[in-house]
Amino acid sequence: MVVKMGRFGLSDHDLKFQETAEGNLIQLLHEVPDILNKKLFTKAVNFEGLLRIEKGEYPVAALREIL
Protein backbone atom coordinates (compact mmCIF):
# COMPACT_ATOMS: atom_id res chain seq x y z
CA MET A 1 0.00 0.00 0.00
CA VAL A 2 1.12 3.56 -0.68
CA VAL A 3 -0.02 6.78 1.02
CA LYS A 4 0.85 10.14 -0.54
CA MET A 5 0.67 13.24 1.68
CA GLY A 6 1.11 16.88 0.81
CA ARG A 7 0.68 20.40 2.12
CA PHE A 8 -0.57 23.08 -0.23
CA GLY A 9 -0.21 26.86 -0.04
CA LEU A 10 -2.78 29.36 -1.24
CA SER A 11 -3.79 27.43 -4.37
CA ASP A 12 -4.00 23.84 -5.59
CA HIS A 13 -0.87 24.44 -7.68
CA ASP A 14 1.21 25.65 -4.73
CA LEU A 15 2.56 22.38 -3.27
CA LYS A 16 4.79 23.17 -0.28
CA PHE A 17 5.71 19.66 0.92
CA GLN A 18 5.14 16.12 -0.31
CA GLU A 19 5.84 12.80 1.38
CA THR A 20 5.14 9.16 0.50
CA ALA A 21 4.84 6.19 2.85
CA GLU A 22 4.79 2.54 1.76
CA GLY A 23 4.09 -0.63 3.68
CA ASN A 24 1.32 -2.79 5.02
CA LEU A 25 -1.69 -1.36 6.87
CA ILE A 26 -0.18 -1.80 10.35
CA GLN A 27 3.06 -0.05 9.35
CA LEU A 28 1.15 2.82 7.74
CA LEU A 29 -1.05 3.30 10.82
CA HIS A 30 2.14 3.98 12.80
CA GLU A 31 4.18 5.83 10.16
CA VAL A 32 1.66 8.20 8.54
CA PRO A 33 0.58 10.11 11.70
CA ASP A 34 4.26 10.56 12.62
CA ILE A 35 5.08 12.01 9.20
CA LEU A 36 2.03 14.28 9.26
CA ASN A 37 2.78 15.62 12.74
CA LYS A 38 6.53 16.06 12.22
CA LYS A 39 6.67 17.43 8.68
CA LEU A 40 3.32 18.62 7.34
CA PHE A 41 1.16 19.96 10.18
CA THR A 42 1.75 23.17 12.04
CA LYS A 43 1.42 23.26 15.81
CA ALA A 44 0.27 26.11 17.97
CA VAL A 45 2.69 26.65 20.85
CA ASN A 46 1.69 28.03 24.24
CA PHE A 47 3.68 28.36 27.43
CA GLU A 48 2.47 27.74 30.96
CA GLY A 49 5.35 28.98 33.08
CA LEU A 50 8.39 27.06 31.81
CA LEU A 51 6.26 24.28 30.30
CA ARG A 52 5.88 24.28 26.52
CA ILE A 53 2.45 23.09 25.31
CA GLU A 54 2.06 22.11 21.64
CA LYS A 55 -1.45 21.57 20.33
CA GLY A 56 -1.71 19.58 17.10
CA GLU A 57 -3.56 20.87 14.06
CA TYR A 58 -5.94 17.87 14.13
CA PRO A 59 -6.97 15.50 16.95
CA VAL A 60 -5.32 12.05 16.97
CA ALA A 61 -8.73 10.35 16.66
CA ALA A 62 -9.47 12.31 13.47
CA LEU A 63 -6.16 11.25 11.89
CA ARG A 64 -6.87 7.59 12.69
CA GLU A 65 -10.34 7.91 11.18
CA ILE A 66 -8.85 9.30 7.98
CA LEU A 67 -6.54 6.31 7.69
PyMOL Python script that loads the backbone (N, CA, C, O; Angstrom):
from pymol import cmd

cmd.read_pdbstr("""\
ATOM      1  N   MET A   1       0.834  -1.169   0.000  1.00  0.00           N
ATOM      2  CA  MET A   1       0.000   0.000   0.000  1.00  0.00           C
ATOM      3  C   MET A   1       0.886   1.243   0.000  1.00  0.00           C
ATOM      4  O   MET A   1       1.992   1.235   0.541  1.00  0.00           O
ATOM      5  N   VAL A   2       0.386   2.295  -0.609  1.00  0.00           N
ATOM      6  CA  VAL A   2       1.120   3.561  -0.684  1.00  0.00           C
ATOM      7  C   VAL A   2       0.191   4.686  -0.230  1.00  0.00           C
ATOM      8  O   VAL A   2      -0.974   4.733  -0.624  1.00  0.00           O
ATOM      9  N   VAL A   3       0.709   5.586   0.595  1.00  0.00           N
ATOM     10  CA  VAL A   3      -0.020   6.781   1.022  1.00  0.00           C
ATOM     11  C   VAL A   3       0.809   7.987   0.614  1.00  0.00           C
ATOM     12  O   VAL A   3       1.982   8.096   0.971  1.00  0.00           O
ATOM     13  N   LYS A   4       0.186   8.900  -0.143  1.00  0.00           N
ATOM     14  CA  LYS A   4       0.846  10.142  -0.536  1.00  0.00           C
ATOM     15  C   LYS A   4       0.239  11.278   0.276  1.00  0.00           C
ATOM     16  O   LYS A   4      -0.981  11.391   0.393  1.00  0.00           O
ATOM     17  N   MET A   5       1.108  12.122   0.839  1.00  0.00           N
ATOM     18  CA  MET A   5       0.666  13.236   1.675  1.00  0.00           C
ATOM     19  C   MET A   5       1.292  14.513   1.145  1.00  0.00           C
ATOM     20  O   MET A   5       2.416  14.500   0.642  1.00  0.00           O
ATOM     21  N   GLY A   6       0.564  15.612   1.258  1.00  0.00           N
ATOM     22  CA  GLY A   6       1.108  16.883   0.809  1.00  0.00           C
ATOM     23  C   GLY A   6       0.488  18.044   1.549  1.00  0.00           C
ATOM     24  O   GLY A   6      -0.596  17.928   2.121  1.00  0.00           O
ATOM     25  N   ARG A   7       1.179  19.155   1.534  1.00  0.00           N
ATOM     26  CA  ARG A   7       0.680  20.396   2.123  1.00  0.00           C
ATOM     27  C   ARG A   7       0.715  21.456   1.040  1.00  0.00           C
ATOM     28  O   ARG A   7       1.752  21.702   0.424  1.00  0.00           O
ATOM     29  N   PHE A   8      -0.440  22.085   0.814  1.00  0.00           N
ATOM     30  CA  PHE A   8      -0.565  23.083  -0.232  1.00  0.00           C
ATOM     31  C   PHE A   8      -0.583  24.484   0.366  1.00  0.00           C
ATOM     32  O   PHE A   8      -0.947  24.674   1.527  1.00  0.00           O
ATOM     33  N   GLY A   9      -0.186  25.454  -0.437  1.00  0.00           N
ATOM     34  CA  GLY A   9      -0.210  26.859  -0.043  1.00  0.00           C
ATOM     35  C   GLY A   9      -1.563  27.469  -0.346  1.00  0.00           C
ATOM     36  O   GLY A   9      -2.600  26.905   0.002  1.00  0.00           O
ATOM     37  N   LEU A  10      -1.549  28.612  -0.990  1.00  0.00           N
ATOM     38  CA  LEU A  10      -2.780  29.355  -1.239  1.00  0.00           C
ATOM     39  C   LEU A  10      -3.621  28.792  -2.376  1.00  0.00           C
ATOM     40  O   LEU A  10      -4.816  29.080  -2.450  1.00  0.00           O
ATOM     41  N   SER A  11      -3.031  28.000  -3.260  1.00  0.00           N
ATOM     42  CA  SER A  11      -3.791  27.429  -4.373  1.00  0.00           C
ATOM     43  C   SER A  11      -3.460  25.944  -4.512  1.00  0.00           C
ATOM     44  O   SER A  11      -2.535  25.437  -3.877  1.00  0.00           O
ATOM     45  N   ASP A  12      -4.227  25.264  -5.348  1.00  0.00           N
ATOM     46  CA  ASP A  12      -4.000  23.839  -5.590  1.00  0.00           C
ATOM     47  C   ASP A  12      -2.674  23.580  -6.309  1.00  0.00           C
ATOM     48  O   ASP A  12      -2.171  22.456  -6.292  1.00  0.00           O
ATOM     49  N   HIS A  13      -2.118  24.590  -6.926  1.00  0.00           N
ATOM     50  CA  HIS A  13      -0.870  24.443  -7.675  1.00  0.00           C
ATOM     51  C   HIS A  13       0.361  24.782  -6.831  1.00  0.00           C
ATOM     52  O   HIS A  13       1.495  24.647  -7.292  1.00  0.00           O
ATOM     53  N   ASP A  14       0.132  25.216  -5.610  1.00  0.00           N
ATOM     54  CA  ASP A  14       1.215  25.652  -4.726  1.00  0.00           C
ATOM     55  C   ASP A  14       1.518  24.559  -3.698  1.00  0.00           C
ATOM     56  O   ASP A  14       1.139  24.672  -2.533  1.00  0.00           O
ATOM     57  N   LEU A  15       2.204  23.503  -4.140  1.00  0.00           N
ATOM     58  CA  LEU A  15       2.558  22.380  -3.273  1.00  0.00           C
ATOM     59  C   LEU A  15       3.808  22.725  -2.479  1.00  0.00           C
ATOM     60  O   LEU A  15       4.880  22.921  -3.050  1.00  0.00           O
ATOM     61  N   LYS A  16       3.667  22.800  -1.156  1.00  0.00           N
ATOM     62  CA  LYS A  16       4.788  23.174  -0.282  1.00  0.00           C
ATOM     63  C   LYS A  16       5.638  21.960   0.095  1.00  0.00           C
ATOM     64  O   LYS A  16       6.865  22.019   0.023  1.00  0.00           O
ATOM     65  N   PHE A  17       4.999  20.869   0.495  1.00  0.00           N
ATOM     66  CA  PHE A  17       5.708  19.665   0.925  1.00  0.00           C
ATOM     67  C   PHE A  17       4.985  18.442   0.390  1.00  0.00           C
ATOM     68  O   PHE A  17       3.767  18.461   0.217  1.00  0.00           O
ATOM     69  N   GLN A  18       5.733  17.379   0.127  1.00  0.00           N
ATOM     70  CA  GLN A  18       5.138  16.123  -0.310  1.00  0.00           C
ATOM     71  C   GLN A  18       5.932  14.973   0.292  1.00  0.00           C
ATOM     72  O   GLN A  18       7.163  14.988   0.286  1.00  0.00           O
ATOM     73  N   GLU A  19       5.234  13.992   0.804  1.00  0.00           N
ATOM     74  CA  GLU A  19       5.840  12.797   1.385  1.00  0.00           C
ATOM     75  C   GLU A  19       5.073  11.570   0.905  1.00  0.00           C
ATOM     76  O   GLU A  19       3.888  11.657   0.584  1.00  0.00           O
ATOM     77  N   THR A  20       5.751  10.432   0.857  1.00  0.00           N
ATOM     78  CA  THR A  20       5.137   9.161   0.499  1.00  0.00           C
ATOM     79  C   THR A  20       5.547   8.123   1.522  1.00  0.00           C
ATOM     80  O   THR A  20       6.703   8.065   1.941  1.00  0.00           O
ATOM     81  N   ALA A  21       4.575   7.295   1.925  1.00  0.00           N
ATOM     82  CA  ALA A  21       4.844   6.191   2.849  1.00  0.00           C
ATOM     83  C   ALA A  21       4.360   4.905   2.198  1.00  0.00           C
ATOM     84  O   ALA A  21       3.291   4.876   1.588  1.00  0.00           O
ATOM     85  N   GLU A  22       5.147   3.839   2.327  1.00  0.00           N
ATOM     86  CA  GLU A  22       4.794   2.536   1.763  1.00  0.00           C
ATOM     87  C   GLU A  22       4.894   1.472   2.842  1.00  0.00           C
ATOM     88  O   GLU A  22       5.724   1.561   3.747  1.00  0.00           O
ATOM     89  N   GLY A  23       4.048   0.478   2.737  1.00  0.00           N
ATOM     90  CA  GLY A  23       4.091  -0.631   3.684  1.00  0.00           C
ATOM     91  C   GLY A  23       2.727  -1.277   3.816  1.00  0.00           C
ATOM     92  O   GLY A  23       1.801  -0.970   3.067  1.00  0.00           O
ATOM     93  N   ASN A  24       2.619  -2.176   4.780  1.00  0.00           N
ATOM     94  CA  ASN A  24       1.319  -2.788   5.023  1.00  0.00           C
ATOM     95  C   ASN A  24       0.479  -1.872   5.915  1.00  0.00           C
ATOM     96  O   ASN A  24       0.974  -0.850   6.389  1.00  0.00           O
ATOM     97  N   LEU A  25      -0.757  -2.220   6.142  1.00  0.00           N
ATOM     98  CA  LEU A  25      -1.686  -1.362   6.870  1.00  0.00           C
ATOM     99  C   LEU A  25      -1.194  -1.042   8.277  1.00  0.00           C
ATOM    100  O   LEU A  25      -1.307   0.101   8.719  1.00  0.00           O
ATOM    101  N   ILE A  26      -0.656  -2.017   8.979  1.00  0.00           N
ATOM    102  CA  ILE A  26      -0.185  -1.798  10.348  1.00  0.00           C
ATOM    103  C   ILE A  26       0.984  -0.814  10.357  1.00  0.00           C
ATOM    104  O   ILE A  26       1.029   0.082  11.200  1.00  0.00           O
ATOM    105  N   GLN A  27       1.922  -0.971   9.435  1.00  0.00           N
ATOM    106  CA  GLN A  27       3.059  -0.049   9.352  1.00  0.00           C
ATOM    107  C   GLN A  27       2.588   1.370   9.060  1.00  0.00           C
ATOM    108  O   GLN A  27       3.066   2.329   9.666  1.00  0.00           O
ATOM    109  N   LEU A  28       1.645   1.497   8.124  1.00  0.00           N
ATOM    110  CA  LEU A  28       1.155   2.818   7.742  1.00  0.00           C
ATOM    111  C   LEU A  28       0.400   3.492   8.882  1.00  0.00           C
ATOM    112  O   LEU A  28       0.478   4.711   9.032  1.00  0.00           O
ATOM    113  N   LEU A  29      -0.331   2.720   9.689  1.00  0.00           N
ATOM    114  CA  LEU A  29      -1.050   3.303  10.822  1.00  0.00           C
ATOM    115  C   LEU A  29      -0.089   3.914  11.845  1.00  0.00           C
ATOM    116  O   LEU A  29      -0.467   4.829  12.576  1.00  0.00           O
ATOM    117  N   HIS A  30       1.136   3.421  11.900  1.00  0.00           N
ATOM    118  CA  HIS A  30       2.142   3.983  12.801  1.00  0.00           C
ATOM    119  C   HIS A  30       2.940   5.104  12.130  1.00  0.00           C
ATOM    120  O   HIS A  30       3.246   6.116  12.761  1.00  0.00           O
ATOM    121  N   GLU A  31       3.272   4.921  10.856  1.00  0.00           N
ATOM    122  CA  GLU A  31       4.179   5.829  10.164  1.00  0.00           C
ATOM    123  C   GLU A  31       3.510   7.124   9.695  1.00  0.00           C
ATOM    124  O   GLU A  31       4.087   8.201   9.842  1.00  0.00           O
ATOM    125  N   VAL A  32       2.305   7.033   9.134  1.00  0.00           N
ATOM    126  CA  VAL A  32       1.657   8.203   8.542  1.00  0.00           C
ATOM    127  C   VAL A  32       1.380   9.307   9.566  1.00  0.00           C
ATOM    128  O   VAL A  32       1.712  10.461   9.291  1.00  0.00           O
ATOM    129  N   PRO A  33       0.788   9.018  10.732  1.00  0.00           N
ATOM    130  CA  PRO A  33       0.584  10.109  11.698  1.00  0.00           C
ATOM    131  C   PRO A  33       1.894  10.772  12.135  1.00  0.00           C
ATOM    132  O   PRO A  33       1.931  11.982  12.355  1.00  0.00           O
ATOM    133  N   ASP A  34       2.958   9.991  12.260  1.00  0.00           N
ATOM    134  CA  ASP A  34       4.260  10.565  12.625  1.00  0.00           C
ATOM    135  C   ASP A  34       4.749  11.538  11.555  1.00  0.00           C
ATOM    136  O   ASP A  34       5.211  12.634  11.872  1.00  0.00           O
ATOM    137  N   ILE A  35       4.647  11.137  10.292  1.00  0.00           N
ATOM    138  CA  ILE A  35       5.080  12.008   9.198  1.00  0.00           C
ATOM    139  C   ILE A  35       4.235  13.276   9.171  1.00  0.00           C
ATOM    140  O   ILE A  35       4.765  14.379   9.037  1.00  0.00           O
ATOM    141  N   LEU A  36       2.914  13.114   9.299  1.00  0.00           N
ATOM    142  CA  LEU A  36       2.034  14.279   9.263  1.00  0.00           C
ATOM    143  C   LEU A  36       2.356  15.252  10.385  1.00  0.00           C
ATOM    144  O   LEU A  36       2.443  16.458  10.152  1.00  0.00           O
ATOM    145  N   ASN A  37       2.532  14.750  11.588  1.00  0.00           N
ATOM    146  CA  ASN A  37       2.783  15.624  12.735  1.00  0.00           C
ATOM    147  C   ASN A  37       4.172  16.252  12.708  1.00  0.00           C
ATOM    148  O   ASN A  37       4.336  17.391  13.146  1.00  0.00           O
ATOM    149  N   LYS A  38       5.168  15.541  12.207  1.00  0.00           N
ATOM    150  CA  LYS A  38       6.535  16.061  12.221  1.00  0.00           C
ATOM    151  C   LYS A  38       6.851  16.971  11.042  1.00  0.00           C
ATOM    152  O   LYS A  38       7.640  17.905  11.183  1.00  0.00           O
ATOM    153  N   LYS A  39       6.249  16.716   9.879  1.00  0.00           N
ATOM    154  CA  LYS A  39       6.669  17.430   8.679  1.00  0.00           C
ATOM    155  C   LYS A  39       5.603  18.307   8.038  1.00  0.00           C
ATOM    156  O   LYS A  39       5.933  19.336   7.449  1.00  0.00           O
ATOM    157  N   LEU A  40       4.326  17.925   8.136  1.00  0.00           N
ATOM    158  CA  LEU A  40       3.319  18.617   7.339  1.00  0.00           C
ATOM    159  C   LEU A  40       2.370  19.496   8.134  1.00  0.00           C
ATOM    160  O   LEU A  40       1.876  20.488   7.598  1.00  0.00           O
ATOM    161  N   PHE A  41       2.098  19.176   9.382  1.00  0.00           N
ATOM    162  CA  PHE A  41       1.156  19.960  10.175  1.00  0.00           C
ATOM    163  C   PHE A  41       1.881  21.028  10.969  1.00  0.00           C
ATOM    164  O   PHE A  41       3.023  20.842  11.388  1.00  0.00           O
ATOM    165  N   THR A  42       1.214  22.135  11.168  1.00  0.00           N
ATOM    166  CA  THR A  42       1.749  23.173  12.042  1.00  0.00           C
ATOM    167  C   THR A  42       1.154  22.972  13.430  1.00  0.00           C
ATOM    168  O   THR A  42       0.061  22.425  13.575  1.00  0.00           O
ATOM    169  N   LYS A  43       1.876  23.414  14.434  1.00  0.00           N
ATOM    170  CA  LYS A  43       1.416  23.258  15.808  1.00  0.00           C
ATOM    171  C   LYS A  43       1.431  24.613  16.501  1.00  0.00           C
ATOM    172  O   LYS A  43       2.411  25.357  16.448  1.00  0.00           O
ATOM    173  N   ALA A  44       0.317  24.903  17.149  1.00  0.00           N
ATOM    174  CA  ALA A  44       0.268  26.114  17.970  1.00  0.00           C
ATOM    175  C   ALA A  44       1.054  25.846  19.251  1.00  0.00           C
ATOM    176  O   ALA A  44       0.925  24.780  19.853  1.00  0.00           O
ATOM    177  N   VAL A  45       1.860  26.808  19.661  1.00  0.00           N
ATOM    178  CA  VAL A  45       2.688  26.651  20.850  1.00  0.00           C
ATOM    179  C   VAL A  45       2.263  27.670  21.897  1.00  0.00           C
ATOM    180  O   VAL A  45       2.169  28.865  21.618  1.00  0.00           O
ATOM    181  N   ASN A  46       2.008  27.183  23.098  1.00  0.00           N
ATOM    182  CA  ASN A  46       1.692  28.029  24.244  1.00  0.00           C
ATOM    183  C   ASN A  46       2.653  27.675  25.364  1.00  0.00           C
ATOM    184  O   ASN A  46       3.222  26.583  25.395  1.00  0.00           O
ATOM    185  N   PHE A  47       2.821  28.607  26.273  1.00  0.00           N
ATOM    186  CA  PHE A  47       3.680  28.361  27.432  1.00  0.00           C
ATOM    187  C   PHE A  47       2.877  28.562  28.708  1.00  0.00           C
ATOM    188  O   PHE A  47       2.143  29.538  28.855  1.00  0.00           O
ATOM    189  N   GLU A  48       3.034  27.621  29.621  1.00  0.00           N
ATOM    190  CA  GLU A  48       2.474  27.745  30.962  1.00  0.00           C
ATOM    191  C   GLU A  48       3.664  27.718  31.909  1.00  0.00           C
ATOM    192  O   GLU A  48       4.152  26.648  32.275  1.00  0.00           O
ATOM    193  N   GLY A  49       4.127  28.898  32.303  1.00  0.00           N
ATOM    194  CA  GLY A  49       5.351  28.980  33.079  1.00  0.00           C
ATOM    195  C   GLY A  49       6.518  28.574  32.194  1.00  0.00           C
ATOM    196  O   GLY A  49       6.727  29.164  31.134  1.00  0.00           O
ATOM    197  N   LEU A  50       7.279  27.571  32.617  1.00  0.00           N
ATOM    198  CA  LEU A  50       8.389  27.062  31.813  1.00  0.00           C
ATOM    199  C   LEU A  50       7.993  25.871  30.951  1.00  0.00           C
ATOM    200  O   LEU A  50       8.824  25.342  30.212  1.00  0.00           O
ATOM    201  N   LEU A  51       6.736  25.443  31.035  1.00  0.00           N
ATOM    202  CA  LEU A  51       6.257  24.277  30.301  1.00  0.00           C
ATOM    203  C   LEU A  51       5.765  24.684  28.915  1.00  0.00           C
ATOM    204  O   LEU A  51       4.927  25.576  28.780  1.00  0.00           O
ATOM    205  N   ARG A  52       6.289  24.030  27.903  1.00  0.00           N
ATOM    206  CA  ARG A  52       5.877  24.283  26.515  1.00  0.00           C
ATOM    207  C   ARG A  52       4.744  23.332  26.164  1.00  0.00           C
ATOM    208  O   ARG A  52       4.884  22.119  26.315  1.00  0.00           O
ATOM    209  N   ILE A  53       3.622  23.871  25.695  1.00  0.00           N
ATOM    210  CA  ILE A  53       2.448  23.089  25.313  1.00  0.00           C
ATOM    211  C   ILE A  53       2.249  23.225  23.804  1.00  0.00           C
ATOM    212  O   ILE A  53       2.053  24.331  23.301  1.00  0.00           O
ATOM    213  N   GLU A  54       2.297  22.102  23.079  1.00  0.00           N
ATOM    214  CA  GLU A  54       2.058  22.107  21.637  1.00  0.00           C
ATOM    215  C   GLU A  54       0.724  21.430  21.366  1.00  0.00           C
ATOM    216  O   GLU A  54       0.501  20.291  21.777  1.00  0.00           O
ATOM    217  N   LYS A  55      -0.149  22.125  20.681  1.00  0.00           N
ATOM    218  CA  LYS A  55      -1.451  21.568  20.327  1.00  0.00           C
ATOM    219  C   LYS A  55      -1.439  21.255  18.841  1.00  0.00           C
ATOM    220  O   LYS A  55      -1.172  22.133  18.020  1.00  0.00           O
ATOM    221  N   GLY A  56      -1.727  20.000  18.490  1.00  0.00           N
ATOM    222  CA  GLY A  56      -1.710  19.579  17.099  1.00  0.00           C
ATOM    223  C   GLY A  56      -2.799  20.236  16.279  1.00  0.00           C
ATOM    224  O   GLY A  56      -3.796  20.717  16.817  1.00  0.00           O
ATOM    225  N   GLU A  57      -2.600  20.251  14.973  1.00  0.00           N
ATOM    226  CA  GLU A  57      -3.560  20.869  14.061  1.00  0.00           C
ATOM    227  C   GLU A  57      -4.868  20.072  13.999  1.00  0.00           C
ATOM    228  O   GLU A  57      -5.941  20.645  13.813  1.00  0.00           O
ATOM    229  N   TYR A  58      -4.769  18.745  14.155  1.00  0.00           N
ATOM    230  CA  TYR A  58      -5.938  17.866  14.130  1.00  0.00           C
ATOM    231  C   TYR A  58      -5.855  16.888  15.300  1.00  0.00           C
ATOM    232  O   TYR A  58      -4.756  16.492  15.690  1.00  0.00           O
ATOM    233  N   PRO A  59      -6.991  16.493  15.863  1.00  0.00           N
ATOM    234  CA  PRO A  59      -6.974  15.497  16.945  1.00  0.00           C
ATOM    235  C   PRO A  59      -6.483  14.135  16.439  1.00  0.00           C
ATOM    236  O   PRO A  59      -6.682  13.793  15.273  1.00  0.00           O
ATOM    237  N   VAL A  60      -5.850  13.370  17.314  1.00  0.00           N
ATOM    238  CA  VAL A  60      -5.321  12.052  16.967  1.00  0.00           C
ATOM    239  C   VAL A  60      -6.435  11.141  16.456  1.00  0.00           C
ATOM    240  O   VAL A  60      -6.237  10.393  15.499  1.00  0.00           O
ATOM    241  N   ALA A  61      -7.599  11.201  17.089  1.00  0.00           N
ATOM    242  CA  ALA A  61      -8.732  10.350  16.661  1.00  0.00           C
ATOM    243  C   ALA A  61      -9.158  10.673  15.227  1.00  0.00           C
ATOM    244  O   ALA A  61      -9.539   9.769  14.483  1.00  0.00           O
ATOM    245  N   ALA A  62      -9.101  11.939  14.833  1.00  0.00           N
ATOM    246  CA  ALA A  62      -9.468  12.310  13.468  1.00  0.00           C
ATOM    247  C   ALA A  62      -8.475  11.769  12.458  1.00  0.00           C
ATOM    248  O   ALA A  62      -8.868  11.327  11.378  1.00  0.00           O
ATOM    249  N   LEU A  63      -7.182  11.798  12.797  1.00  0.00           N
ATOM    250  CA  LEU A  63      -6.164  11.247  11.890  1.00  0.00           C
ATOM    251  C   LEU A  63      -6.351   9.739  11.709  1.00  0.00           C
ATOM    252  O   LEU A  63      -6.229   9.224  10.598  1.00  0.00           O
ATOM    253  N   ARG A  64      -6.646   9.040  12.797  1.00  0.00           N
ATOM    254  CA  ARG A  64      -6.872   7.592  12.691  1.00  0.00           C
ATOM    255  C   ARG A  64      -8.101   7.293  11.847  1.00  0.00           C
ATOM    256  O   ARG A  64      -8.111   6.323  11.090  1.00  0.00           O
ATOM    257  N   GLU A  65      -9.124   8.106  11.968  1.00  0.00           N
ATOM    258  CA  GLU A  65     -10.340   7.911  11.184  1.00  0.00           C
ATOM    259  C   GLU A  65     -10.056   8.109   9.699  1.00  0.00           C
ATOM    260  O   GLU A  65     -10.601   7.391   8.861  1.00  0.00           O
ATOM    261  N   ILE A  66      -9.214   9.068   9.375  1.00  0.00           N
ATOM    262  CA  ILE A  66      -8.848   9.304   7.977  1.00  0.00           C
ATOM    263  C   ILE A  66      -8.171   8.071   7.391  1.00  0.00           C
ATOM    264  O   ILE A  66      -8.452   7.663   6.264  1.00  0.00           O
ATOM    265  N   LEU A  67      -7.269   7.485   8.183  1.00  0.00           N
ATOM    266  CA  LEU A  67      -6.537   6.313   7.691  1.00  0.00           C
ATOM    267  C   LEU A  67      -7.430   5.101   7.641  1.00  0.00           C
ATOM    268  O   LEU A  67      -6.985   4.022   7.252  1.00  0.00           O
TER     269      LEU A  67
END
""", "prot")
cmd.dss("prot")
cmd.show_as("cartoon", "prot")
cmd.util.cbc("prot")
cmd.orient("prot")
